[in-house]
Amino acid sequence: MTEAAKGAGRCLLEHLRASRLTEYGSVIPGDVVREVLDIKVPEIGTREEFTQAALTELNAVDYCRNVLLGEGKYLGSQTGNYRIILPSENADQIKAYMRHAMTKLKRADKLASTAPKGDFPADNAIRARILMTQEGIKTRTLFGEVED
């Protein structure tokens, strides 16, 4: 993330905190985010203009999401707006993160098992680490088993 993106994220987070929009259950209108970030979405424009606007918003929101995760809060998106999920919803988000991790691990295992042998060092060790990580995710007792 560039320094400009971090600066925009910090600016957005400061605004959200000052407006008390970082509390659990807070709904953050997308228009407020774009106003704070001074994003002008053109009615008619080039693909690059639309892409740049979307990336600016995405980077700033991602910065906020990462900071809020450190506070036990998840910033989710909802039909063009954002919302800090309730503590009672955290378990579902954690399960979603774990399912995504399992998907990535399956892809890593597929690549590791089908790559020509000798292309990377200790390929058996890498596959063993992948499988152990998968098993560790599956056996988390706090949230139950994550579906494959």
C-alpha positions, 0 to 999 in steps of 0.5 A, a space after each residue: 500500500 502506498 503512503 498516499 493510500 495509507 494517508 487516505 485511510 488514516 484520514 478516513 479512519 479519523 473521520 469515522 472515529 470523530 463521527 462515532 462510526 467505529 462502534 459495533 453495528 455502525 452503518 457507514 454510508 458509502 457516500 460519506 466514505 467517498 466524500 471524505 476521500 474526495 472521490 468524484 465518481 463521474 457519470 460518464 468517464 473512462 474505464 481508468 477513471 472508474 477503476 481509480 475511484 474504486 481503488 482509492 476507496 478500496 485501499 482506504 477502506 482496507 486500511 480502516 478494516 485492518 486497524 479495526 480488526 486489531 480492535 476486534 471489529 470487522 468492517 464489512 461491505 453492504 450494498 455500497 455501504 459499510 457496517 461494523 459487525 456486531 460481536 455476535 457476528 464475529 464467529 461467522 466472519 472468523 469461519 468465513 476467513 477460515 473457509 477462505 484460508 482452506 480454499 487457498 491451502 487447497 490451491 497451494 497443495 494442488 500446485 505443490 503436488 502437480 509442479 514438476 519435481 525439483 522446481 522448488 526445494 523440499 517440496 515434500 516438506 512444503 506439502 506436509 506444512 500445507 496439510 498440517 495447516 489444513 488439519 489445524 484449521 479443521 480441528 479448531 474446537 472453538 468454532 467447530 469444523 470448517 467445511 472443506 
